[in-house]
Amino acid sequence: MSRDASPALPPGFKSYRLAFDWGRMHLVAGGQGEPLFMVHGLGGSCHDFLAMAPELARDHTLLIPDLPGFGYSDKPDLPYSPEFFAQVMTQTSERLGLKRAHWLGHSMGGQIAFTLGLERPELVRSVVAVCPAGGQDGANGWQSFLQNVVATKDDRFLFFCPCLVNLATRMCYGDPNHPSRAELTRRVRAQWEGPERPLLERSLVRSGRAILEQPVWPRLGKLQPPVLLVQGERDRVVAAVELQRIYSHLPPGARWEALPCGHMPVYTMAPELSAMVRGFLRGLA
């Protein structure tokens, strides 16, 4: 993805570029109603939510950013931690003149939404956390591999080959034959084989390390907004025990729903996930 590129969008959605002191952030927006931010996960982008966008836009104004370091946004030398991303989302909300919004986060985006709800609860109407990170108590097998074998101390990969992208997407998908996986693999490979690869490595490695070093579950008892936690029953990225740890530390009243999929229901079960999210948000009205 070039810095000046834009994704193909559903009807009624547009791309915007917001300027910050660190650079430009790409944001997709569309729909009508109460604002709903949709925050992607590690290595993700605004593309991750485009299959869900038309349905959710019936009730909400959707705001879908590419986080700094990912997608079509700039990729400068930044911390790339959940706390940093939460600060950027706070600045984005303020820049758009929004006093309060719903926040949906997938994977790392769920950890960011939780962090924002803890740090700035006045900005958060509700949290929908889809296969969220932040529930680990120490690194599991693949996380240890990333932390100790693949990544170097200077935030680069020890090695890289295109087959790693294919392996990563297969691990994320409970159904590796789902049509969206081939397109996602093609898009990710094109980005990683392009000139931004060193910048992507830096943002990915720093974000991954921060996820492992800064679990969010010990603080969740102080969370004020309503929460919907969504699990992929065949998730091989976020273990069920990590979701259980998150849920057990949430305040009473939090909802936990499960879908028969892997780590990517935003692609593989977009209609079902959209209906679940719409039902939850309507119940808050």
Backbone hydrogen bonds, N-H to C=O, Kabsch-Sander energy under -0.5 kcal/mol:
donor,donor_aa,acceptor,acceptor_aa,energy
5,A,2,S,-1.5
13,F,10,P,-1.8
14,K,29,A,-2.4
16,Y,27,L,-2.7
18,L,25,M,-2.9
20,F,23,G,-3.2
23,G,20,F,-0.7
25,M,18,L,-2.9
27,L,16,Y,-2.5
28,V,64,I,-2.5
29,A,14,K,-2.3
30,G,62,L,-1.5
32,Q,57,A,-1.3
32,Q,60,H,-0.8
34,E,59,D,-0.7
36,L,61,T,-2.7
37,F,102,H,-2.8
38,M,63,L,-2.2
39,V,104,L,-3.2
40,H,38,M,-0.5
40,H,65,P,-0.5
44,G,41,G,-2.3
48,D,45,S,-1.6
49,F,46,C,-1.8
50,L,47,H,-1.3
52,M,49,F,-0.7
53,A,49,F,-1.3
56,L,52,M,-2.0
57,A,53,A,-2.4
58,R,55,E,-1.2
59,D,56,L,-1.3
60,H,56,L,-1.5
61,T,34,E,-1.3
62,L,30,G,-3.2
62,L,60,H,-0.8
63,L,36,L,-2.2
64,I,28,V,-3.4
66,D,26,H,-2.7
67,L,65,P,-0.7
69,G,74,D,-2.7
70,F,67,L,-2.1
73,S,70,F,-1.9
74,D,24,R,-2.7
78,L,76,P,-1.2
85,F,81,S,-2.7
86,A,82,P,-2.3
87,Q,83,E,-1.9
88,V,84,F,-2.2
89,M,85,F,-2.4
90,T,86,A,-2.0
91,Q,87,Q,-2.4
92,T,88,V,-2.4
93,S,89,M,-2.5
94,E,90,T,-2.3
95,R,91,Q,-2.6
96,L,92,T,-2.0
97,G,94,E,-1.2
98,L,93,S,-2.7
101,A,123,L,-1.9
102,H,35,P,-2.5
103,W,126,S,-2.0
104,L,37,F,-3.0
105,G,128,V,-2.7
106,H,39,V,-2.4
107,S,130,V,-2.8
109,G,106,H,-2.6
110,G,107,S,-1.1
111,Q,107,S,-1.3
112,I,108,M,-2.1
113,A,109,G,-2.4
114,F,110,G,-2.4
115,T,111,Q,-2.4
116,L,112,I,-2.7
117,G,113,A,-2.4
118,L,114,F,-1.7
119,E,115,T,-2.7
120,R,116,L,-3.3
123,L,120,R,-2.0
124,V,121,P,-1.2
125,R,101,A,-3.3
125,R,123,L,-0.6
126,S,101,A,-0.7
127,V,226,P,-2.5
128,V,103,W,-2.8
129,A,127,V,-0.6
129,A,228,L,-2.8
130,V,105,G,-2.9
130,V,128,V,-0.7
131,C,129,A,-0.7
131,C,230,V,-3.2
133,A,107,S,-2.1
137,D,138,G,-0.5
144,S,140,N,-2.6
145,F,141,G,-2.0
146,L,142,W,-2.2
147,Q,143,Q,-2.6
148,N,144,S,-2.9
149,V,145,F,-2.3
150,V,145,F,-2.2
151,A,146,L,-1.7
152,T,156,R,-3.4
155,D,152,T,-1.3
158,L,150,V,-3.7
164,L,161,C,-2.1
165,V,161,C,-0.5
165,V,162,P,-1.0
166,N,162,P,-1.2
167,L,163,C,-2.4
168,A,164,L,-2.5
169,T,165,V,-2.4
170,R,166,N,-2.1
171,M,167,L,-2.1
172,C,168,A,-1.8
173,Y,169,T,-1.7
174,G,172,C,-0.5
178,H,175,D,-2.0
181,R,178,H,-1.8
182,A,178,H,-0.7
182,A,179,P,-0.5
183,E,179,P,-1.0
184,L,180,S,-2.5
185,T,181,R,-2.8
186,R,182,A,-2.3
187,R,183,E,-2.5
188,V,184,L,-2.7
189,R,185,T,-2.6
190,A,186,R,-2.1
191,Q,187,R,-1.6
192,W,188,V,-2.7
193,E,189,R,-2.0
194,G,191,Q,-1.3
197,R,194,G,-1.4
199,L,196,E,-0.5
200,L,196,E,-2.5
201,E,197,R,-2.8
202,R,198,P,-1.8
203,S,199,L,-2.2
204,L,200,L,-2.8
205,V,201,E,-2.9
206,R,202,R,-2.3
207,S,203,S,-2.1
208,G,204,L,-2.7
209,R,205,V,-2.4
210,A,206,R,-2.2
211,I,207,S,-2.3
212,L,208,G,-1.7
213,E,209,R,-2.4
214,Q,210,A,-1.7
216,V,134,G,-1.1
217,W,134,G,-1.9
219,R,216,V,-1.8
220,L,217,W,-1.2
222,K,219,R,-2.0
223,L,220,L,-1.8
228,L,127,V,-2.4
229,L,255,R,-3.0
230,V,129,A,-2.8
230,V,228,L,-0.5
231,Q,257,E,-2.7
233,E,231,Q,-0.6
233,E,259,L,-2.9
234,R,261,C,-3.7
235,D,232,G,-2.1
239,A,237,V,-0.7
242,E,239,A,-0.8
243,L,239,A,-1.6
244,Q,240,A,-2.5
245,R,241,V,-1.8
246,I,242,E,-2.1
247,Y,243,L,-2.9
248,S,244,Q,-2.5
249,H,245,R,-0.8
249,H,246,I,-1.0
250,L,246,I,-0.6
250,L,247,Y,-1.1
254,A,251,P,-1.4
255,R,227,V,-2.6
257,E,229,L,-2.9
259,L,231,Q,-2.6
261,C,259,L,-2.2
263,H,172,C,-2.1
264,M,172,C,-0.6
267,Y,264,M,-1.9
268,T,264,M,-2.5
269,M,265,P,-1.4
270,A,267,Y,-0.8
273,L,269,M,-2.9
274,S,270,A,-2.6
275,A,271,P,-2.2
276,M,272,E,-2.0
277,V,273,L,-2.6
278,R,274,S,-2.8
279,G,275,A,-2.2
280,F,276,M,-2.0
281,L,277,V,-2.7
282,R,278,R,-2.5
283,G,279,G,-1.6
284,L,280,F,-0.5
284,L,281,L,-1.0
285,A,282,R,-1.2
